[in-house]
Amino acid sequence: MLTSKFKVLVVFALLGPSAFGAQKFDFKYSFEGEKLSISQEAPDYYAALTKAAKSCFSHFKSKAKANQQKGIDLIDICANPRS
């Protein structure tokens, strides 16, 4: 017979980290003198960073002139937020 503690442990192991709900992550960006803060809820840091980077890129690309170097800089900034 399985003890109740063992059963609970097995359930948590099967459900994984997503069972504990989303966490809040804060990201800060700065591009051409403008600062942007994004709070993102996700089950893990990588998922939150991916969503925040997309939001960052969308926000700043509408304000920047289309230029290859600025586009590369923008991608770099959005992929590497400040803490």
TARA-V401891 format. One record per backbone hydrogen bond with DSSP energy under -1.0 kcal/mol. CO is the residue of the C=O (numbers start at 0). NH is the residue of the N-H. E is the energy in kcal/mol with one decimal. If there is no record, write none. Layout:
co={CO;CO}
nh={NH;NH}
e={E;E}
//
This chain:
co={2;3;4;5;6;7;8;9;10;11;15;16;17;22;24;26;27;28;30;33;35;37;39;41;43;44;45;46;47;48;49;50;51;52;53;54;55;56;59;59;66;67;68;69;70;71;72;73;74;81}
nh={6;7;8;9;10;11;12;13;14;15;18;19;20;41;39;37;81;35;33;30;28;26;24;22;47;48;49;50;51;52;53;54;55;56;57;58;59;60;62;63;70;71;72;73;74;75;76;77;78;27}
e={-2.0;-2.2;-2.2;-2.3;-2.2;-2.4;-2.1;-2.1;-2.2;-1.9;-1.5;-1.6;-1.2;-2.3;-3.3;-3.0;-3.1;-2.8;-2.0;-2.5;-3.2;-3.0;-3.0;-3.2;-1.9;-3.0;-2.3;-1.9;-2.6;-2.7;-1.7;-2.0;-2.7;-2.6;-2.3;-2.3;-2.5;-2.4;-1.2;-1.3;-2.5;-2.2;-2.5;-2.6;-2.2;-2.2;-2.5;-2.5;-1.8;-1.4}
//
